[in-house]
Amino acid sequence: MPTKNPRLNVVLDSELYEVIEKIAKQEGKSMSVVAKELMENALEKHEDMLLSEMAMKRESRSKKTLSHVKAWK
């Protein structure tokens, strides 16, 4: 049956496969759903780290900064 969502084939080692299989059984989900959720979480974490790095770079280039206390007075 055709689907609108793109597909991705991933080759796993047996240990990782077993971990995903175990999680899927515990949560009553398919292995595909578990793998998708794990990838989404990893991408969110990666994105957060990248955005944090960008903010730190901007902050270091800033000429004038205020302390938290002064900013909220």
C-alpha positions in Angstrom: 0.0 0.0 0.0 1.5 3.4 -1.0 2.2 5.9 1.7 2.6 9.7 1.7 5.4 9.6 4.3 9.0 8.9 3.1 10.7 5.7 4.2 14.2 5.1 5.5 15.9 1.8 5.8 18.4 1.5 8.6 20.8 -1.3 9.4 21.2 -2.0 13.1 23.6 -4.2 15.0 21.9 -7.0 16.9 22.4 -5.3 20.3 20.7 -2.1 19.2 17.9 -4.0 17.5 17.2 -6.0 20.7 17.1 -2.7 22.8 14.5 -1.2 20.4 12.6 -4.5 20.3 12.5 -4.5 24.1 11.3 -0.9 24.4 8.6 -1.6 21.7 7.3 -4.6 23.7 7.3 -2.7 27.0 5.4 0.3 25.5 3.1 -1.7 23.3 4.4 0.1 20.1 5.9 -1.1 16.9 9.6 -1.0 16.5 9.2 1.6 13.7 7.4 3.9 16.0 10.0 3.5 18.8 12.8 4.1 16.4 11.1 7.2 15.0 10.5 8.6 18.5 14.1 8.0 19.5 15.3 9.8 16.4 13.0 12.7 17.0 14.3 13.0 20.6 17.9 12.9 19.4 17.3 15.5 16.7 15.6 17.8 19.2 18.5 17.5 21.6 21.0 18.1 18.7 19.0 21.2 17.6 19.0 22.5 21.2 22.8 22.2 21.5 23.3 24.0 18.1 21.0 26.8 19.1 22.7 27.1 22.5 26.1 27.3 20.8 24.8 30.1 18.5 23.5 32.0 21.5 26.8 31.7 23.3 28.7 33.0 20.3 26.3 36.0 20.0 26.7 36.7 23.7 30.5 36.6 23.6 30.4 39.2 20.7 28.1 41.5 22.5 29.7 44.8 23.7 27.2 45.5 26.4 25.6 43.0 28.7 23.4 43.4 31.8 23.1 41.1 34.8 19.9 39.3 35.3 19.1 41.5 38.3 19.7 44.8 36.4 17.7 43.6 33.4 14.6 42.9 35.4 14.6 46.0 37.6 
